[in-house]
Amino acid sequence: MRRLALLLTGFVLLAPAASAQRPLPCEALALVALPDQAETLGLAANQARAVDSLHTEHLRRAHELFGEIGALIEALHELERPFGSDEVFALLVDLAHHEAELHEVFREGAEAVQGVLLPDQRERWDALVQHAASMESPGLCSGAR
């Protein structure tokens, strides 16, 4: 459960696994497993590869967006004073656009991961999302008890 939670909640933050170079543990087990067990382990290997591929794609896009946001922030700092309101407004609009795009990348990544989860894993995913949402409630953040 802990490994699944780490995989699901941290797929964008963790470095991509080099699963293409080395066999997954479930692949190694499939070599010595009974036929029905081997099929289950094969499905798990396919699922792990799909998640790894999704993780790599969304991590790449998130890094691109963070780079673009950083460049916009630097551009704001480099504007000659006094700032022209049109220049500042244009940069802030670009920054807001990139922020919205970054949120969209994370949302698409979460949906893609859900697409390869088994039903029981999807239930655990939903429970993790609900738990995270409860941690962000205003009452907890403001110190109210």
C-alpha positions in Angstrom: 0.0 0.0 0.0 2.8 2.4 0.9 4.6 1.8 -2.4 1.4 2.3 -4.3 0.6 5.5 -2.5 4.2 6.8 -3.2 3.8 5.9 -6.9 0.4 7.5 -7.2 1.0 10.7 -5.3 4.6 11.3 -6.4 4.6 10.2 -10.0 5.4 13.7 -11.2 7.9 14.5 -8.5 10.1 11.4 -8.7 12.7 10.7 -11.2 11.7 8.3 -14.0 12.6 4.7 -13.4 14.9 3.0 -15.8 12.5 0.1 -16.3 13.4 -0.2 -20.0 17.0 -1.3 -19.1 16.3 -3.7 -16.3 13.4 -6.2 -15.7 10.7 -5.3 -13.3 10.5 -7.5 -10.1 7.2 -8.8 -11.4 8.8 -9.9 -14.7 11.5 -11.8 -12.8 8.8 -13.5 -10.7 6.9 -14.4 -13.8 9.7 -16.6 -14.9 9.2 -19.0 -11.9 5.5 -18.5 -11.3 2.7 -20.9 -12.1 0.8 -20.1 -15.4 -2.1 -18.2 -13.8 0.3 -16.3 -11.5 2.5 -15.5 -14.5 -0.4 -13.8 -16.3 -1.2 -11.7 -13.3 2.5 -10.7 -12.9 2.6 -9.9 -16.7 -0.4 -7.6 -16.3 1.4 -5.9 -13.3 4.5 -5.4 -15.5 2.5 -3.9 -18.3 0.8 -1.6 -15.8 4.1 -0.5 -14.3 5.5 0.3 -17.7 2.4 2.3 -18.7 2.6 4.3 -15.5 6.4 4.8 -16.0 5.8 6.1 -19.5 3.0 8.5 -18.3 5.3 9.7 -15.5 8.1 10.4 -17.9 5.9 12.4 -20.3 4.2 14.5 -17.7 7.5 15.1 -15.8 9.1 16.4 -19.0 6.2 18.7 -19.7 6.0 19.9 -16.1 9.8 20.7 -16.2 9.3 22.7 -19.4 6.5 24.7 -17.9 8.5 25.4 -14.7 11.3 26.6 -17.0 9.0 28.9 -18.9 7.5 30.3 -15.7 11.0 30.9 -14.3 11.9 32.8 -17.5 8.8 34.9 -17.2 9.7 35.8 -13.6 13.2 36.7 -14.7 11.8 38.9 -17.5 9.7 40.7 -14.9 12.8 41.4 -12.8 14.7 42.7 -15.9 12.2 45.2 -17.0 13.6 48.8 -17.0 12.1 51.0 -14.3 9.6 52.6 -14.3 7.6 49.6 -15.5 5.3 50.1 -18.4 1.9 48.8 -17.3 1.3 47.2 -20.7 4.6 45.2 -20.4 3.9 44.1 -16.9 0.3 43.2 -17.7 1.4 41.1 -20.8 4.0 39.2 -18.6 1.4 38.5 -15.9 -1.1 37.2 -18.5 1.7 34.9 -19.8 2.5 33.8 -16.3 -1.2 33.0 -15.5 -1.5 31.1 -18.8 1.5 28.9 -17.9 0.2 28.3 -14.4 -3.1 27.2 -15.8 -1.3 24.9 -18.3 0.8 23.4 -15.5 -2.4 22.6 -13.6 -3.8 21.0 -16.7 -0.7 18.8 -17.1 -1.0 17.6 -13.5 -4.7 16.9 -14.0 -4.1 15.0 -17.3 -1.3 13.0 -15.5 -3.7 12.0 -12.7 -6.4 11.0 -15.2 -3.8 9.0 -17.2 -2.6 7.1 -14.1 -6.3 6.4 -13.2 -6.7 4.9 -16.7 -4.2 2.1 -16.0 -5.2 1.3 -12.4 -7.1 -1.8 -11.4 -10.5 -1.2 -9.8 -9.1 -1.7 -6.2 -6.2 0.6 -6.9 -8.6 3.2 -8.3 -10.5 3.0 -5.0 -7.3 3.6 -3.1 -6.4 6.5 -5.4 -9.8 8.1 -4.7 -9.3 7.6 -1.0 -5.8 9.3 -1.2 -7.3 12.2 -3.2 -10.1 12.7 -0.6 -7.5 12.5 2.2 -5.4 15.2 0.5 -8.4 17.4 -0.1 -9.4 17.1 3.6 -5.8 18.2 4.6 -6.3 21.4 2.5 -9.5 22.4 4.2 -9.5 26.0 5.5 -10.1 24.8 9.1 -6.9 22.8 9.2 -4.8 25.6 7.6 -6.1 28.4 9.8 -5.4 26.4 13.0 -9.1 26.1 13.9 -9.9 23.0 15.9 
